[in-house]
Amino acid sequence: QVQFVESGGGLVQPGGSLRLSCAASGFTFSNYAMSWYRQAPGKERELVARITSTGLSTVYADSVKGRFTISRDNVKNTLYLQMNSLKPDDTAVYYCQAVRYREDYWGQGTQVTVSS
């Protein structure tokens, strides 16, 4: 069955960095576009970044452009999100998503808290 193991979240001070990982199994990872979403308390889930199945194209939310980098390793079946210059507004639960046509799968989420 489809499984995701998300890791790398935690508490970090403003201006700090974190690297999220999402290790996938149970499907052909290299056939799926992958995304990171986040949901802050009281807010709707929002797209943070997306990467195509080949890794050749990426899309970012305006709020994270220039600070976050999405990448993937199709040999290790793992998705990454490098987050730099973190701000308190980045505090949220971060989810990885796999999508292909009408299929989509979601990770369980990892908490990121940016606070001094």
DSSP file with accessible surface (Angstrom, degrees, kcal/mol):
  #  RESIDUE AA STRUCTURE BP1 BP2  ACC     N-H-->O    O-->H-N    N-H-->O    O-->H-N    TCO  KAPPA ALPHA  PHI   PSI    X-CA   Y-CA   Z-CA
    1    1 A Q              0   0  176      0, 0.0     2,-0.2     0, 0.0    26,-0.1   0.000 360.0 360.0 360.0 162.9    0.0    0.0    0.0
    2    2 A V        +     0   0   43     24,-0.2     2,-0.4    22,-0.1    24,-0.2  -0.452 360.0 175.3 -69.9 131.6    1.0    3.6   -0.4
    3    3 A Q  E     -A   25   0A 101     22,-2.5    22,-2.0    -2,-0.2     2,-0.4  -0.997  16.4-167.9-138.7 145.2    3.1    4.9    2.5
    4    4 A F  E     -A   24   0A  21     -2,-0.4     2,-0.6    20,-0.2   104,-0.3  -0.995   6.3-161.9-127.4 139.0    4.9    8.1    3.2
    5    5 A V  E     -A   23   0A  92     18,-2.3    18,-2.6    -2,-0.4     2,-0.4  -0.946  15.8-167.8-118.8 106.3    7.5    8.8    6.0
    6    6 A E  E     +A   22   0A  13     -2,-0.6     2,-0.3    16,-0.2    16,-0.2  -0.754  15.7 158.2 -94.6 142.2    7.8   12.5    6.6
    7    7 A S  E     +A   21   0A  58     14,-2.3    14,-2.6    -2,-0.4     3,-0.1  -0.947  34.4  70.3-152.5 168.5   10.7   13.8    8.7
    8    8 A G        +     0   0   35      1,-0.3    11,-0.3    -2,-0.3    -1,-0.1   0.293  63.5 127.3 104.1  -8.5   12.7   16.9    9.4
    9    9 A G        +     0   0   30     12,-0.1    -1,-0.3     9,-0.1     2,-0.3  -0.196  25.8 111.3 -73.1 171.7   10.1   19.1   11.1
   10   10 A G  E     -d  112   0B  30    101,-1.0   103,-2.8    -3,-0.1     2,-0.5  -0.982  65.0 -42.1 158.7-165.2   10.7   20.8   14.4
   11   11 A L  E     +d  113   0B 127     -2,-0.3     2,-0.3   101,-0.2   103,-0.2  -0.848  54.5 168.0 -99.9 129.9   11.2   24.0   16.2
   12   12 A V  E     -d  114   0B  22    101,-2.7   103,-2.2    -2,-0.5     3,-0.1  -0.982  33.1-113.3-141.0 150.4   13.5   26.6   14.7
   13   13 A Q    >   -     0   0  135     -2,-0.3     3,-2.3   101,-0.2    73,-0.2  -0.471  50.7 -81.0 -78.5 154.8   14.2   30.3   15.4
   14   14 A P  T 3  S+     0   0   59      0, 0.0    73,-0.2     0, 0.0    -1,-0.1  -0.288 121.0  27.9 -53.6 138.3   13.3   33.0   12.8
   15   15 A G  T 3  S+     0   0   54     71,-3.5    70,-0.6     1,-0.3    72,-0.1   0.271 100.0 118.3  89.8 -10.1   15.9   33.1   10.1
   16   16 A G    <   -     0   0   20     -3,-2.3    70,-2.3    70,-0.2     2,-0.3  -0.091  56.2-123.1 -82.6-176.4   16.8   29.5   10.6
   17   17 A S        +     0   0   60     67,-0.2     2,-0.3    68,-0.2    67,-0.2  -0.930  20.9 179.6-131.6 152.0   16.7   26.5    8.2
   18   18 A L  E     - B   0  83A  34     65,-2.1    65,-3.3    -2,-0.3     2,-0.5  -0.977  16.5-146.9-143.4 154.5   15.0   23.1    8.1
   19   19 A R  E     - B   0  82A 125    -11,-0.3     2,-0.3    -2,-0.3    63,-0.2  -0.973  14.9-158.1-125.2 115.5   15.0   20.3    5.5
   20   20 A L  E     - B   0  81A   0     61,-2.7    61,-2.1    -2,-0.5     2,-0.3  -0.683   6.9-164.9 -89.7 145.8   11.9   18.2    5.2
   21   21 A S  E     -AB   7  80A  25    -14,-2.6   -14,-2.3    -2,-0.3     2,-0.4  -0.957  10.8-168.3-127.5 149.6   12.0   14.7    3.7
   22   22 A a  E     -AB   6  79A   0     57,-2.3    57,-2.4    -2,-0.3     2,-0.5  -0.882   8.9-162.8-138.6 102.0    9.2   12.5    2.4
   23   23 A A  E     -AB   5  78A  42    -18,-2.6   -18,-2.3    -2,-0.4     2,-0.3  -0.781  15.4-160.1 -89.7 124.5   10.1    8.9    1.7
   24   24 A A  E     +A    4   0A   9     53,-3.1     2,-0.3    -2,-0.5   -20,-0.2  -0.763  17.5 163.9-110.2 151.0    7.6    7.2   -0.4
   25   25 A S  E     +A    3   0A  51    -22,-2.0   -22,-2.5    -2,-0.3     3,-0.1  -0.972  49.5  54.7-154.3 162.3    6.7    3.5   -1.1
   26   26 A G  S    S+     0   0   54     -2,-0.3     2,-0.3   -24,-0.2   -24,-0.2   0.478 101.0  54.3  91.8   2.3    3.9    1.5   -2.6
   27   27 A F  S    S-     0   0   29    -24,-0.1     2,-1.5   -26,-0.1    -1,-0.2  -0.962  99.3 -83.7-155.9 168.6    3.7    3.2   -5.9
   28   28 A T    >   -     0   0   80     -2,-0.3     3,-2.2     1,-0.2     4,-0.3  -0.619  43.0-169.4 -82.9  91.9    6.0    4.2   -8.8
   29   29 A F  G >  S+     0   0    2     -2,-1.5     3,-1.9     1,-0.3    -1,-0.2   0.845  78.6  60.4 -51.5 -42.4    7.4    7.4   -7.4
   30   30 A S  G 3  S+     0   0   50      1,-0.3    -1,-0.3    44,-0.2    -2,-0.1   0.584  98.5  59.6 -69.7  -8.4    9.0    8.5  -10.6
   31   31 A N  G <  S+     0   0   78     -3,-2.2     2,-0.4     2,-0.1    -1,-0.3   0.503  95.9  78.1 -92.3  -6.2    5.6    8.6  -12.4
   32   32 A Y  S <  S-     0   0   14     -3,-1.9     2,-0.2    -4,-0.3    68,-0.2  -0.864  74.1-130.6-113.2 137.3    4.1   11.1  -10.0
   33   33 A A  E     -E   99   0B  25     66,-2.0    66,-2.6    -2,-0.4     2,-0.4  -0.550  33.8-147.8 -68.8 148.6    4.3   14.9   -9.7
   34   34 A M  E     -EF  98  51B   0     17,-2.4    17,-2.9    64,-0.2     2,-0.3  -0.941  17.2-177.4-126.8 146.4    5.0   15.7   -6.0
   35   35 A S  E     -EF  97  50B   0     62,-2.6    62,-2.3    -2,-0.4     2,-0.5  -0.949  22.1-139.1-137.8 158.0    4.0   18.6   -3.9
   36   36 A W  E     +EF  96  49B   0     13,-2.7    12,-2.9    -2,-0.3    13,-1.7  -0.984  25.8 179.8-112.6 130.3    4.4   20.1   -0.5
   37   37 A Y  E     -EF  95  47B  40     58,-2.9    58,-2.9    -2,-0.5     2,-0.3  -0.828   7.9-158.7-117.3 163.8    1.4   21.7    1.1
   38   38 A R  E     -EF  94  46B  12      8,-2.4     8,-3.0    -2,-0.3     2,-0.4  -0.988   7.2-162.2-143.3 154.3    1.0   23.3    4.5
   39   39 A Q  E     -E   93   0B  67     54,-2.1    54,-2.3    -2,-0.3     6,-0.2  -0.958   7.4-162.1-139.4 117.7   -1.8   24.1    6.9
   40   40 A A    >   -     0   0   22      4,-0.4     3,-2.3    -2,-0.4    52,-0.1  -0.609  45.2 -75.8 -91.6 157.6   -1.6   26.6    9.7
   41   41 A P  T 3  S+     0   0  117      0, 0.0    -1,-0.1     0, 0.0     3,-0.1  -0.281 118.7   5.8 -55.3 128.9   -4.1   26.7   12.6
   42   42 A G  T 3  S+     0   0   92      1,-0.2     2,-0.3    -3,-0.1    -3,-0.0   0.517 113.7 100.9  77.3   5.3   -7.4   28.1   11.5
   43   43 A K  S <  S-     0   0  139     -3,-2.3    -1,-0.2     1,-0.0     2,-0.1  -0.817  75.3-102.5-121.1 162.0   -6.3   28.4    7.8
   44   44 A E        -     0   0  174     -2,-0.3    -4,-0.4     1,-0.1     2,-0.2  -0.433  46.4 -93.2 -76.8 155.7   -6.9   26.4    4.7
   45   45 A R        -     0   0   92     -6,-0.2     2,-0.3    -2,-0.1    -6,-0.2  -0.472  50.1-165.6 -67.2 137.3   -4.3   24.0    3.3
   46   46 A E  E     -F   38   0B  84     -8,-3.0    -8,-2.4    -2,-0.2     2,-0.3  -0.950  23.7-107.0-131.0 149.7   -2.2   25.8    0.8
   47   47 A L  E     +F   37   0B  50     -2,-0.3   -10,-0.3   -10,-0.2     3,-0.1  -0.556  31.0 176.2 -72.0 132.0    0.3   24.7   -1.9
   48   48 A V  E     -     0   0B   1    -12,-2.9    13,-2.5     1,-0.4     2,-0.3   0.829  63.8 -21.1 -98.9 -50.6    3.9   25.5   -1.0
   49   49 A A  E     -FG  36  60B   0    -13,-1.7   -13,-2.7    11,-0.2    -1,-0.4  -0.987  53.1-158.4-161.3 152.7    5.8   24.0   -4.0
   50   50 A R  E     -FG  35  59B  82      9,-2.3     9,-2.2    -2,-0.3     2,-0.4  -0.985   4.0-166.8-137.7 146.8    5.4   21.4   -6.7
   51   51 A I  E     -FG  34  58B   5    -17,-2.9   -17,-2.4    -2,-0.3     7,-0.2  -0.993  24.3-117.7-135.4 139.1    7.8   19.4   -8.8
   52   52 A T    >   -     0   0   50      5,-2.3     3,-0.9    -2,-0.4   -20,-0.1  -0.194  36.4 -98.6 -70.0 170.4    7.2   17.4  -11.9
   53   53 A S  T 3  S+     0   0   39      1,-0.3   -21,-0.2   -22,-0.2    -1,-0.1   0.841 125.4  43.7 -60.8 -33.5    7.8   13.7  -12.1
   54   54 A T  T 3  S-     0   0   89    -23,-0.1    -1,-0.3     3,-0.0    20,-0.1   0.621 107.9-124.0 -85.1 -15.8   11.2   14.2  -13.8
   55   55 A G  S <  S+     0   0   28     -3,-0.9    -2,-0.1     2,-0.2    17,-0.1   0.497  79.5 116.7  85.5   5.3   12.2   17.0  -11.5
   56   56 A L  S    S+     0   0  155      1,-0.1     2,-0.4    -5,-0.0    -3,-0.1   0.654  70.4  42.7 -83.7 -16.8   12.8   19.4  -14.4
   57   57 A S        -     0   0   63      2,-0.0    -5,-2.3    -5,-0.0     2,-0.3  -0.993  62.9-177.2-135.4 141.1   10.1   21.9  -13.5
   58   58 A T  E     -G   51   0B  59     -2,-0.4     2,-0.4    -7,-0.2    -7,-0.2  -0.938   9.6-160.8-134.1 156.5    9.0   23.5  -10.2
   59   59 A V  E     -G   50   0B  80     -9,-2.2    -9,-2.3    -2,-0.3     2,-0.4  -0.993  11.8-168.1-135.6 141.1    6.4   25.9   -9.0
   60   60 A Y  E     -G   49   0B  47     -2,-0.4   -11,-0.2   -11,-0.2     2,-0.1  -0.962  26.9-111.1-130.4 147.8    6.4   27.9   -5.8
   61   61 A A    >>  -     0   0   23    -13,-2.5     3,-1.8    -2,-0.4     4,-1.0  -0.478  35.6-118.4 -65.9 145.9    3.9   29.9   -3.8
   62   62 A D  T 34 S+     0   0  131      1,-0.3     3,-0.5     2,-0.2    -1,-0.1   0.845 111.4  63.6 -56.5 -33.6    4.9   33.6   -3.9
   63   63 A S  T 34 S+     0   0   59      1,-0.2    -1,-0.3     3,-0.0   -15,-0.1   0.673 112.2  33.1 -69.4 -15.9    5.3   33.6   -0.1
   64   64 A V  T X> S+     0   0    0     -3,-1.8     3,-2.3   -16,-0.2     4,-2.2   0.461  82.5 128.9-119.2  -2.9    8.2   31.1   -0.2
   65   65 A K  T 3< S+     0   0  123     -4,-1.0     4,-0.1    -3,-0.5    -3,-0.0  -0.275  80.8  14.7 -57.6 134.4    9.9   32.0   -3.5
   66   66 A G  T 34 S+     0   0   89      2,-0.4    -1,-0.3     1,-0.1     3,-0.1   0.293 125.7  60.5  84.3 -10.3   13.6   32.5   -3.1
   67   67 A R  T <4 S+     0   0   28     -3,-2.3    17,-2.0     1,-0.2     2,-0.3   0.692  97.7  51.4-115.4 -34.8   13.6   30.9    0.4
   68   68 A F  E  <  -C   83   0A   4     -4,-2.2    -2,-0.4    15,-0.2     2,-0.4  -0.828  59.1-165.2-109.9 148.3   12.4   27.3   -0.2
   69   69 A T  E     -C   82   0A  74     13,-2.4    13,-3.0    -2,-0.3     2,-0.4  -0.987   5.7-156.9-134.0 123.9   13.7   24.7   -2.7
   70   70 A I  E     +C   81   0A   5     -2,-0.4     2,-0.3    11,-0.2    11,-0.2  -0.777  23.6 159.3 -96.3 141.5   11.8   21.6   -3.6
   71   71 A S  E     -C   80   0A  46      9,-1.6     9,-3.0    -2,-0.4     2,-0.3  -0.959  20.0-153.5-152.0 169.0   13.7   18.6   -5.0
   72   72 A R  E     -C   79   0A  32     -2,-0.3     2,-0.5     7,-0.2     7,-0.2  -0.988  12.7-148.6-148.2 154.8   13.4   14.9   -5.5
   73   73 A D  E  >> -C   78   0A  46      5,-2.8     5,-1.9    -2,-0.3     4,-0.8  -0.945   9.3-170.1-124.3 105.3   15.5   11.8   -5.8
   74   74 A N  T  45S+     0   0   53     -2,-0.5   -44,-0.2     1,-0.2    -1,-0.1   0.523  87.2  55.1 -77.9  -5.9   13.8    9.2   -8.0
   75   75 A V  T  45S+     0   0  137      3,-0.1    -1,-0.2     1,-0.1   -46,-0.1   0.839 116.2  35.4 -85.9 -42.2   16.3    6.5   -7.0
   76   76 A K  T  45S-     0   0  139      2,-0.1    -2,-0.2   -53,-0.0   -52,-0.2   0.462 104.5-129.9 -87.7  -3.1   15.7    6.9   -3.3
   77   77 A N  T  <5 +     0   0   55     -4,-0.8   -53,-3.1     1,-0.2     2,-0.4   0.915  62.3 136.9  53.7  47.4   11.9    7.6   -3.9
   78   78 A T  E   < -BC  23  73A  15     -5,-1.9    -5,-2.8   -55,-0.2     2,-0.4  -0.980  45.0-154.6-133.3 139.2   12.2   10.7   -1.7
   79   79 A L  E     -BC  22  72A   0    -57,-2.4   -57,-2.3    -2,-0.4     2,-0.3  -0.850  17.6-163.9-107.2 144.2   10.9   14.3   -1.9
   80   80 A Y  E     -BC  21  71A  26     -9,-3.0    -9,-1.6    -2,-0.4     2,-0.3  -0.904  16.6-165.8-127.9 156.4   12.7   17.1   -0.1
   81   81 A L  E     -BC  20  70A   0    -61,-2.1   -61,-2.7    -2,-0.3     2,-0.6  -0.884   9.8-160.9-140.3 109.0   11.9   20.7    0.9
   82   82 A Q  E     -BC  19  69A  61    -13,-3.0   -13,-2.4    -2,-0.3     2,-0.5  -0.810  12.4-167.0 -87.8 121.5   14.8   22.9    1.9
   83   83 A M  E     +BC  18  68A   0    -65,-3.3   -65,-2.1    -2,-0.6     2,-0.3  -0.954  10.4 173.4-118.1 116.9   13.5   25.8    3.9
   84   84 A N        +     0   0   57    -17,-2.0   -67,-0.2    -2,-0.5   -68,-0.2  -0.768  59.4  23.8-116.5 164.3   15.8   28.8    4.6
   85   85 A S  S    S-     0   0   69    -70,-0.6    -1,-0.2    -2,-0.3   -69,-0.2   0.904  84.7-159.8  49.2  48.8   15.2   32.2    6.1
   86   86 A L        -     0   0    3    -70,-2.3   -71,-3.5    -3,-0.2   -70,-0.2  -0.268   8.5-160.4 -66.1 145.6   12.2   30.8    8.0
   87   87 A K    >   -     0   0  105    -73,-0.2     3,-2.4   -72,-0.1     4,-0.2  -0.849  33.3-109.0-121.1 158.1    9.6   33.2    9.3
   88   88 A P  G >  S+     0   0   75      0, 0.0     3,-1.9     0, 0.0    26,-0.3   0.848 117.7  64.7 -55.0 -32.4    6.9   32.8   12.0
   89   89 A D  G 3  S+     0   0  132      1,-0.3   -49,-0.0   -49,-0.0    -3,-0.0   0.622  89.0  68.1 -67.5 -12.3    4.3   32.8    9.3
   90   90 A D  G <  S+     0   0    1     -3,-2.4    -1,-0.3    24,-0.0     2,-0.2   0.525  70.8 120.5 -81.9  -5.5    5.9   29.6    8.0
   91   91 A T    <   +     0   0   36     -3,-1.9     2,-0.3    -4,-0.2    22,-0.2  -0.421  41.8 104.8 -62.3 123.8    4.6   27.8   11.1
   92   92 A A  E    S- H   0 112B   2     20,-2.1    20,-2.7    -2,-0.2     2,-0.5  -0.966  76.3 -79.8-178.0 171.5    2.3   25.0    9.9
   93   93 A V  E     -EH  39 111B  34    -54,-2.3   -54,-2.1    -2,-0.3     2,-0.5  -0.871  47.6-147.2 -90.2 127.9    1.9   21.3    9.4
   94   94 A Y  E     -EH  38 110B   0     16,-3.1    16,-2.1    -2,-0.5     2,-0.4  -0.863  15.2-169.9-103.3 132.6    3.6   20.4    6.2
   95   95 A Y  E     -E   37   0B  39    -58,-2.9   -58,-2.9    -2,-0.5     2,-0.3  -0.943  14.5-141.7-121.5 139.9    2.3   17.6    4.0
   96   96 A a  E     -E   36   0B   0     -2,-0.4    11,-2.7   -60,-0.2     2,-0.4  -0.729  20.7-166.9 -95.3 150.2    3.7   15.8    1.0
   97   97 A Q  E     -EI  35 106B  11    -62,-2.3   -62,-2.6    -2,-0.3     2,-0.4  -0.999  13.4-155.7-138.4 138.6    1.4   14.8   -1.9
   98   98 A A  E     -EI  34 105B   0      7,-2.5     7,-2.3    -2,-0.4     2,-0.4  -0.943  20.4-178.1-110.2 135.7    1.8   12.6   -4.9
   99   99 A V  E     +EI  33 104B  38    -66,-2.6   -66,-2.0    -2,-0.4     2,-0.3  -0.999  17.0 161.7-140.2 138.4   -0.5   13.3   -7.9
  100  100 A R  E >  S- I   0 103B  85      3,-2.4     3,-2.6    -2,-0.4     2,-0.2  -0.850  70.6 -49.5-154.7 116.3   -1.0   11.6  -11.3
  101  101 A Y  T 3  S-     0   0  194     -2,-0.3    -1,-0.1     1,-0.3   -69,-0.0  -0.374 125.9 -16.7  51.9-120.0   -4.1   12.2  -13.3
  102  102 A R  T 3  S+     0   0  252     -2,-0.2     2,-0.4    -3,-0.1    -1,-0.3   0.387 118.4  96.7 -95.5   4.2   -7.0   11.6  -10.9
  103  103 A E  E <   +I  100   0B  76     -3,-2.6    -3,-2.4     2,-0.0     2,-0.3  -0.767  45.5 167.0 -93.8 136.6   -4.9    9.8   -8.3
  104  104 A D  E     -I   99   0B  74     -2,-0.4     2,-0.3    -5,-0.2    -5,-0.2  -0.987  13.5-168.5-146.9 146.8   -3.5   11.5   -5.3
  105  105 A Y  E     -I   98   0B  66     -7,-2.3    -7,-2.5    -2,-0.3     2,-0.4  -0.971  10.0-151.9-131.6 146.5   -1.9   10.4   -2.1
  106  106 A W  E     -I   97   0B  90     -2,-0.3    -9,-0.2    -9,-0.2  -102,-0.1  -0.928   9.6-132.1-125.0 143.8   -1.0   12.3    1.1
  107  107 A G        -     0   0   10    -11,-2.7  -102,-0.1    -2,-0.4     3,-0.1  -0.263  32.4-108.5 -78.6 175.4    1.5   12.0    3.8
  108  108 A Q        -     0   0  113   -104,-0.3   -13,-0.1     1,-0.1    -1,-0.1   0.624  60.3-114.8 -85.6 -13.1    0.6   12.3    7.5
  109  109 A G        -     0   0   14    -13,-0.1     2,-0.4     1,-0.1   -14,-0.2   0.141  17.4-129.1  96.0 148.8    2.2   15.7    8.0
  110  110 A T  E     - H   0  94B  23    -16,-2.1   -16,-3.1  -103,-0.1     2,-0.3  -0.999  24.1-120.3-136.1 136.3    5.1   17.0    9.9
  111  111 A Q  E     - H   0  93B  88     -2,-0.4  -101,-1.0   -18,-0.2     2,-0.5  -0.590  23.5-172.0 -82.2 132.6    5.0   20.1   12.2
  112  112 A V  E     -dH  10  92B   0    -20,-2.7   -20,-2.1    -2,-0.3     2,-0.5  -0.993   4.8-175.9-120.4 123.6    7.2   23.1   11.6
  113  113 A T  E     -d   11   0B  47   -103,-2.8  -101,-2.7    -2,-0.5     2,-0.6  -0.986   8.6-167.0-123.9 123.3    7.2   25.8   14.2
  114  114 A V  E     +d   12   0B   4     -2,-0.5     2,-0.3   -26,-0.3  -101,-0.2  -0.935  34.3 131.4-111.5 110.6    9.2   29.0   13.8
  115  115 A S              0   0   62   -103,-2.2    -2,-0.1    -2,-0.6   -28,-0.0  -0.990 360.0 360.0-158.9 147.8    9.5   30.9   17.0
  116  116 A S              0   0  129     -2,-0.3  -103,-0.1  -103,-0.2    -1,-0.1   0.419 360.0 360.0 -93.5 360.0   12.0   32.6   19.2
